[in-house]
């Protein structure tokens, strides 16, 4: 009986260790996974919106934000054709959180966002993580 109890404890302990390692790994993976912010907008002037986004890219760069910004326009999208989408790709959730903190603290960035609201109306604002 003594050997059986030891064996059972060993198996249970190995299972607990494996579970802790797996949970720790998935949390670490979540921190390292690419994060994509997708903002769908309505705008009467996509070229003016894209020009404003270029200004925002420069502001983000000056703040030391790690993010790749792009602007897309739907071509073959049924009733959504012409819709404009801005994306910012961050290397991790930590980089996204850092960007949020830096942009919230920047009065220059906040003024730019306020001006951007004059050329667009946000339809949706979503955050995606790479699977």
WORASUL-V7275 format. One record per helix or strand of 3 or more residues. SS is the DSSP state (helix for helix, strand for strand). FROM is the first residue (numbers start at 1). LEN is the number of residues. If there is no record, write none. Layout:
BEGIN
SS;FROM;LEN  SS;FROM;LEN
END
This chain:
BEGIN
helix;2;31  strand;35;8  helix;46;17  strand;68;6  helix;78;3  strand;84;7  helix;93;13  helix;107;10  strand;121;9
END
